[in-house]
Amino acid sequence: MYNLNGKVALITGAGGEHGIGRAIATRLAKEGADVIVSDVVSNPYAHVSSDWEGAPSVVREIEGMGRQAVTILADVSNANQVDALVDEGVEQFGQIDIFVCNAGSRPGPDRVPVVELEEEAWDDVHNINLKGTFLCCRAVARHMIDRGGGGKIITMSSVSGRQGSARFAAYAASKFGVIGFTQALAQELASHHINVNAICPGVVDTERWSYIAAALSSEDISGEEWRASGRHDEAMRQRDSRVPLGRVATGEDVARTAAFLASSESDYLTGLAINVAGGSAMG
């Protein structure tokens, strides 16, 4: 266990019931942090469960642990909304010590061969994954520098940020960019005692994966329809066999790495990109 008592964490893309963001938010709360839960809308996967309310559900979960939490919505590709997110978070809690840049684009029109890739689809991916990372990290870093006392910034890349693959060109390019950005920012912020590291998940069993599978399918099917059809579970079982450790990742697997990077145990680590892929990606 890590001691995050007295720390305040901001996590973007945290409204999904089965998502990485929720797993990180609740894990940091278990370690003692108060949490700002952010997403572009309150419930980004409202169709998945009638019992799940999105970010407010995450807030209640964290409050049930005895920690403070609040929802602040923001579009990470919009500079004004990002600045307002950080300003409101600081106003509510007085500081932000840990930032996890988890918001990501929803797969869809971008998962096609490059010769079929529309400019708009390319821009949508990069506006959220790469520009959003830049805008959020810039706003948080400015606060951390002004406040003093250091901090932890964790970006979210991917194993696709290390090796590209067919029909993942826009996504892979954005995630390669996140790693380069992370390395540059780590060097710039080191003198301020702010650590900046990236996590590179492989396949993670979240709502988002249904959209990936649907986009790569030859069928005209939505992510919602794919999950409802029951093929999501079968696809996960097939993926399990391709991972050396025998299963795809859960959000909690990624959250364990995030908790370490958010803690003082990682004080001498910066500029890293850490795979969380069960051995399916190395190096």
MOGI-V118179 format. One record per backbone hydrogen bond with DSSP energy under -0.5 kcal/mol. NH is the residue of the N-H (numbers start at 1). CO is the residue of the C=O. Records with the same first field share a line. If there is no record, write none. Layout:
NH=CO, CO
//
This chain:
4=2, 31
6=32
7=4
9=34
10=98
11=36
12=100
14=38
19=16
21=13
23=19
24=20
25=21
26=22
27=23
28=24
29=25
30=26
31=27
32=29
33=28
34=7
35=68
36=9
37=35, 70
38=11, 36
46=43
48=45
49=45
52=49
55=42
56=53
57=54
58=54
59=55
60=56
61=57
62=58
63=59
64=60
65=62
66=63
67=62
70=35
72=37
74=39
76=74
78=75
79=77
82=78
83=79
84=80
85=81
86=82
87=83
88=84
89=85
90=86
91=87
92=88
93=89
94=90
97=8
98=8
99=152
100=10
101=99, 154
102=100
107=105
111=108
112=110
116=113
117=113, 114
122=118
123=119
124=120
125=121
126=122
127=123
128=124
129=125
130=126
131=126
132=127
134=130
135=131
136=132
137=133
138=134
139=135
140=136
141=137
142=138
143=139
144=140
145=141
146=142
147=143
148=144
151=193
152=97
153=195
154=99
155=197
156=101
157=155, 199
159=201
161=158
162=159
163=159
168=165
172=168
173=169
174=170
175=171
176=172
177=173
178=174
179=175
180=176
181=177
182=178
183=179
184=180
185=181
186=182
187=183
188=184
189=185
190=186
192=189
193=190
194=189
195=151, 193
197=153
198=272
199=155
200=274
201=199
202=276
205=249
206=204
209=206
210=206, 207
211=207, 208
212=208
213=209
214=210
215=211
216=212
217=213
221=219
226=222
227=223
228=224
229=225
230=227
231=226
232=226
234=230
235=231
236=232
237=233
238=234
239=235
240=236
241=237
242=239
243=239, 240
244=242
245=278
246=243
249=203
253=250
254=250
255=251
256=252
257=253
258=254
259=255
260=256
261=257
262=258
263=259, 260
266=263
267=264
269=266
271=196
274=198
275=273
276=200
280=277
//
